[in-house]
């Protein structure tokens, strides 16, 4: 159940953003079906691509892309402390950081689902005359 809860929460957040975009674009008061398809496609694509990009950022972070930057920032802030604690080596820092990786697959899957549905509505928009 906990596994599916992540998907449901992420999809719920995406739906809230989708409804917000539809409301801001006046999607519920459109006279033409074609315009409604366009607004729904735009509203689904925005959170979908944001979820996919965020999932890819988490994937990159899990694989050490930002390790040097985060270690440098941590070192910089520790230099300004009164009693500067002894810093661990970069090697020890990366080993400790990679022991606790974060899950990201569910974010990308929900994002790709939103993007796929937006492509369906974009296709309907293109086909409607």
N, C-alpha and C positions, 0 to 999 in steps of 0.2 A: 504493500500500500504506500509506503514511504517513497518508493521509486516513482509511482504514478503521480504522487502529490506534487513533485517538482514540475512535471509536465503540465499539470493542471494550473498551478500557480503561474508559471511562465505564460501559458496560453491566456489565462485571465488577465494578466498585465497587458499582454498584446491586444486583447479585445477591448480593454479600457482605452488604450491609446487609439485603437481603430475607431471606436465610437466617438472619442473626442475629436478626431480629425474629421469624421463625417459631420458632426454637429458644427464644427467651425467652418466647414465648407458648404453649409446649408444643404446637406445631402438628403434630408428628409422632406424637403419642400421643392424638389426638382419636378418640373413638368414632363420632361423627356426621359425616357428609360435609358437612352444612350448616355446622357449626362450622369445619371445615377450610377451606371456601370463604371464610368470613368472615375468618379469620386470614390467608389468602393475599392477599385483597383489601386488607386493612390493611397487610400487609407490603410489597406492591408500591406502594401509594399513597404511603407515607411517603418513600421515596427518589425516587420520580417527581416529587412536588411540590417536593421540595428541589432537584432538578436544574433544574426549570423556573424556580423562583424565583432560583436562582443564575445561570442563563443570562440572566434579565431584569436582574439586577444588573450583570452584565458588559456587557450591551447599554446600560444607563443610563450606566455609566462610560465606555463608548466614545463616547457622545454628549455628554459634558461635564457631567453632572449633579453630579458630585462634584469638579469642577476647583477651584472656589473653596475648598472645605474642605481639599483636599489641599495646595493652595498655602499656605493659612493655617497649617496644621500644619507644613509644611516651613519657613516663615518663622519660626514660633515656636521650633522647635528650633534654627534657625540663630542666633537671638538669644542663646541660652545658650552658644554656643561661644566659646572664647577669642578666636580670630582669626576674627571673623565674616566669612564670604565674602560678596562682593557678590552680592546676589540679582538674578536676571533678572526682567524685568517679567512681569506676569501674562499679557500677550499672548504673549510669547516662550515662557513655560511651557506655555500651552495649545497653541500650534502644535507644540512639540516633543513634547508628550504625545500629540497626535492623529496624529502620524506613525506611531506604533507601537500601533495598535489590536489588540485581542485577539479571536480567533475565539470565537463563542459558540453558533453554530447547532447544532452537534453535541450540546451539553449539553441544549438545549431539546428536540431531536428525541428523544433517548434518554429524557428525562424524560416527554415526552408519550407515548412508547411504553409506559413503565411504568404511567402513569396509565390509558391505554386498556386494558391488560391487567387492571388492578385493577378497572375498571368491568365488564369481562366477568365476573370472579369475583364481584363484588358482585351482578350480575344473576343469576348462578347461585345465589347465596346467597338472593336474594329469591324465586326460582322454586322452590327446593327445599323440600319440606314434610316 
